[in-house]
Amino acid sequence: MDKSPSVLVADDEQVIRRPIRALLAARGFTVHEAATGKDVLRSVETLHPDVIVLDLGLPDLDGIVVTGRLRKVSDAAIIILSVRDTQSDKIAALDAGADDYLTKPCRLGDLLERIRAAVTREEQRDAGVFTAGNLTVDLERGFVTVDGAPVQLTPDEFALLKVLARNRGRLLTHHLLASKVWGERAVEENLHLLRTTIHSLRAKLEENPTRPRHIVTEPGVGYRLRTES
């Protein structure tokens, strides 16, 4: 990006927005603020932020509703920052189009890390090769190596890895991942395929599949392909 990345911080509490703004501004981000869902939707039309940090408990519109509306008009990465910590809330927000989910209170350093990952993902959106640690995935040629050695994947394994790599760093729900790879057929069948394919991928890509470094699990929610390993 030629300009500094811009972040819209949407929370009705100034005490939450203020330290986030200070942290991001000190690291070169352009920061904007919003206090309501309607403010967010109006601001996106004119500001076109790269990242939106969004609270679910806005005073006028539920943040999941806002997320769904944003996805119709913006490609900005959406990072939910909310006190809601149930699996159902996380899954609903991510399936509505959010890229990531953090629960309040969280370390500002963790939020910064997720924002940087989102910006990097946008910058590398069209890159044909994904590399993290000892893993390299050539998305165009269908070629995968670990420590420089080629790894043979089945069509399902590569299709799943390709979705993860194109959404590098993003938390993808079980349902979203399964539907992107196998389509909208029987849910239970898809979820079984997802679990078994993740298991076989880890066996081929991870040094220790029981403690994966590349494909990590958000318990009860989904999976993420780490951008650093």
C-alpha positions as CSV (number, residue, x, y, z in Angstrom):
1,M,0.0,0.0,0.0
2,D,1.3,3.4,-1.0
3,K,-0.6,5.2,1.8
4,S,-0.6,4.4,5.4
5,P,-3.2,1.8,6.3
6,S,-6.4,3.1,7.8
7,V,-8.4,1.7,10.6
8,L,-11.9,2.5,11.7
9,V,-12.4,1.8,15.4
10,A,-16.1,1.3,16.2
11,D,-17.1,1.3,19.8
12,D,-19.6,3.4,21.8
13,E,-17.1,3.7,24.7
14,Q,-14.4,6.4,24.3
15,V,-12.4,4.7,27.0
16,I,-12.0,1.8,24.7
17,R,-11.4,3.8,21.5
18,R,-8.8,6.2,23.0
19,P,-6.0,3.7,23.8
20,I,-6.5,1.8,20.5
21,R,-6.3,5.1,18.6
22,A,-3.1,6.1,20.4
23,L,-1.5,2.7,19.8
24,L,-2.3,2.6,16.1
25,A,-1.4,6.3,15.4
26,A,2.0,5.8,17.1
27,R,2.7,3.0,14.6
28,G,1.8,4.9,11.5
29,F,-1.9,3.9,11.0
30,T,-4.5,6.5,10.0
31,V,-7.2,6.1,12.6
32,H,-10.9,7.0,12.5
33,E,-13.6,6.5,15.1
34,A,-17.3,5.6,15.2
35,A,-19.7,5.2,18.1
36,T,-22.8,3.6,16.4
37,G,-23.6,1.1,13.7
38,K,-25.0,3.8,11.5
39,D,-21.8,5.9,11.9
40,V,-19.8,2.8,10.8
41,L,-21.9,2.3,7.7
42,R,-21.8,6.0,6.8
43,S,-18.1,6.3,7.4
44,V,-17.1,3.3,5.3
45,E,-18.7,4.9,2.3
46,T,-16.4,7.9,2.5
47,L,-13.3,6.7,4.3
48,H,-12.8,3.3,2.7
49,P,-10.8,1.9,5.7
50,D,-8.5,-1.1,5.3
51,V,-9.5,-2.5,8.7
52,I,-12.6,-2.1,10.9
53,V,-12.3,-2.9,14.6
54,L,-16.0,-3.5,15.5
55,D,-17.8,-3.9,18.8
56,L,-20.9,-6.1,18.7
57,G,-22.6,-4.2,21.4
58,L,-23.3,-0.9,19.6
59,P,-26.2,1.1,20.9
60,D,-28.3,1.2,17.7
61,L,-27.5,-1.9,15.6
62,D,-26.1,-5.3,16.6
63,G,-22.6,-5.7,15.4
64,I,-23.4,-8.9,13.6
65,V,-26.0,-7.1,11.6
66,V,-23.5,-4.3,10.9
67,T,-20.9,-6.9,9.8
68,G,-23.4,-8.5,7.3
69,R,-24.2,-5.0,5.8
70,L,-20.5,-4.1,5.6
71,R,-19.8,-7.2,3.6
72,K,-22.1,-6.1,0.9
73,V,-20.3,-2.8,0.4
74,S,-16.7,-3.2,1.6
75,D,-13.7,-5.5,1.4
76,A,-12.2,-4.1,4.5
77,A,-11.0,-6.6,7.1
78,I,-13.4,-6.8,10.0
79,I,-12.0,-7.6,13.5
80,I,-14.6,-8.1,16.1
81,L,-13.6,-6.8,19.6
82,S,-16.4,-7.7,22.0
83,V,-17.2,-8.8,25.5
84,R,-19.4,-11.6,24.1
85,D,-17.3,-14.8,24.4
86,T,-19.7,-17.6,23.4
87,Q,-18.9,-19.9,20.5
88,S,-22.3,-19.0,19.0
89,D,-21.5,-15.3,18.9
90,K,-18.1,-16.0,17.3
91,I,-19.5,-18.3,14.7
92,A,-22.3,-15.9,13.8
93,A,-19.9,-13.0,13.4
94,L,-17.4,-14.9,11.4
95,D,-20.1,-16.4,9.1
96,A,-21.5,-12.9,8.6
97,G,-18.2,-11.9,7.2
98,A,-15.8,-11.0,10.0
99,D,-12.2,-11.9,9.6
100,D,-11.2,-12.3,13.2
101,Y,-12.6,-12.2,16.7
102,L,-11.1,-11.0,20.0
103,T,-12.8,-11.0,23.4
104,K,-12.6,-8.0,25.7
105,P,-10.5,-7.3,27.6
106,C,-7.6,-8.2,25.4
107,R,-4.0,-7.1,25.2
108,L,-3.5,-4.2,22.8
109,G,-0.5,-6.1,21.4
110,D,-2.8,-8.9,20.4
111,L,-5.1,-6.5,18.6
112,L,-2.2,-4.8,16.8
113,E,-0.9,-8.2,15.7
114,R,-4.3,-9.1,14.2
115,I,-4.6,-5.7,12.5
116,R,-1.1,-6.1,11.0
117,A,-2.0,-9.6,9.8
118,A,-5.1,-8.2,8.1
119,V,-3.2,-5.5,6.3
120,T,-0.5,-8.0,5.2
121,R,-3.2,-10.3,3.9
122,E,-4.7,-7.5,1.8
123,E,-1.3,-6.6,0.4
124,Q,-0.7,-10.2,-0.5
125,R,-4.2,-11.0,-1.7
126,D,-3.1,-11.7,-5.3
127,A,0.2,-13.3,-4.4
128,G,0.6,-16.7,-6.1
129,V,2.9,-18.1,-3.4
130,F,2.3,-18.4,0.3
131,T,5.3,-19.0,2.7
132,A,5.3,-19.3,6.4
133,G,8.3,-20.9,8.3
134,N,9.2,-24.1,6.5
135,L,5.9,-24.3,4.5
136,T,5.6,-23.0,0.9
137,V,2.4,-23.3,-1.1
138,D,2.4,-22.4,-4.8
139,L,-1.3,-21.6,-5.4
140,E,-1.1,-21.4,-9.1
141,R,0.9,-24.6,-9.8
142,G,-0.5,-26.6,-7.0
143,F,3.0,-27.3,-5.6
144,V,3.6,-27.6,-1.8
145,T,7.0,-28.0,0.0
146,V,8.0,-28.5,3.6
147,D,11.7,-27.7,4.3
148,G,12.2,-27.6,0.6
149,A,11.0,-31.1,0.0
150,P,7.8,-31.6,-2.2
151,V,4.7,-32.9,-0.4
152,Q,2.1,-34.9,-2.3
153,L,-1.5,-33.8,-1.5
154,T,-4.8,-35.2,-2.5
155,P,-7.2,-32.9,-4.5
156,D,-9.3,-32.4,-1.3
157,E,-6.2,-31.6,0.8
158,F,-4.9,-29.1,-1.7
159,A,-8.3,-27.5,-2.2
160,L,-8.6,-27.0,1.6
161,L,-5.1,-25.7,1.9
162,K,-5.7,-23.3,-1.0
163,V,-8.7,-21.8,0.8
164,L,-6.7,-21.4,4.0
165,A,-3.8,-19.9,2.1
166,R,-5.9,-17.4,0.2
167,N,-7.4,-16.4,3.6
168,R,-4.0,-16.5,5.4
169,G,-4.2,-15.4,9.0
170,R,-8.0,-15.2,8.9
171,L,-10.1,-17.3,11.3
172,L,-12.5,-19.4,9.2
173,T,-15.5,-21.2,10.7
174,H,-16.0,-25.0,10.1
175,H,-19.1,-24.3,8.1
176,L,-17.5,-21.6,5.9
177,L,-14.4,-23.7,5.2
178,A,-16.4,-26.8,4.4
179,S,-18.8,-25.0,2.1
180,K,-16.0,-23.4,0.1
181,V,-14.3,-26.8,-0.5
182,W,-17.3,-29.2,-0.8
183,G,-20.2,-26.9,-1.4
184,E,-23.5,-26.7,0.4
185,R,-24.3,-30.4,0.7
186,A,-25.1,-32.4,3.8
187,V,-23.7,-30.4,6.7
188,E,-22.6,-33.4,8.8
189,E,-20.9,-35.0,5.8
190,N,-19.0,-31.8,5.1
191,L,-17.9,-31.4,8.7
192,H,-16.7,-35.0,8.8
193,L,-14.7,-34.4,5.6
194,L,-13.3,-31.2,7.0
195,R,-12.1,-32.9,10.2
196,T,-10.5,-35.8,8.4
197,T,-8.8,-33.6,5.8
198,I,-7.4,-31.3,8.4
199,H,-6.0,-34.4,10.2
200,S,-4.4,-35.7,7.0
201,L,-3.0,-32.3,6.1
202,R,-1.4,-31.8,9.5
203,A,0.1,-35.3,9.2
204,K,1.9,-34.2,6.0
205,L,2.7,-30.5,6.8
206,E,3.4,-30.4,10.6
207,E,6.5,-31.5,12.3
208,N,4.3,-32.5,15.3
209,P,0.7,-32.9,14.1
210,T,-0.5,-33.0,17.7
211,R,1.0,-29.5,18.3
212,P,0.4,-27.8,14.9
213,R,2.4,-24.7,14.0
214,H,0.7,-23.9,10.6
215,I,-3.0,-24.9,10.8
216,V,-4.2,-23.9,14.2
217,T,-7.6,-24.6,15.8
218,E,-10.0,-22.2,17.5
219,P,-11.9,-24.7,19.6
220,G,-15.5,-25.1,18.6
221,V,-15.2,-22.3,15.9
222,G,-12.8,-23.1,13.1
223,Y,-9.2,-23.0,11.8
224,R,-6.6,-20.5,10.8
225,L,-3.5,-20.8,8.7
226,R,-0.8,-18.8,10.5
227,T,1.3,-16.3,8.6
228,E,4.3,-16.9,10.8
229,S,5.4,-20.3,12.1
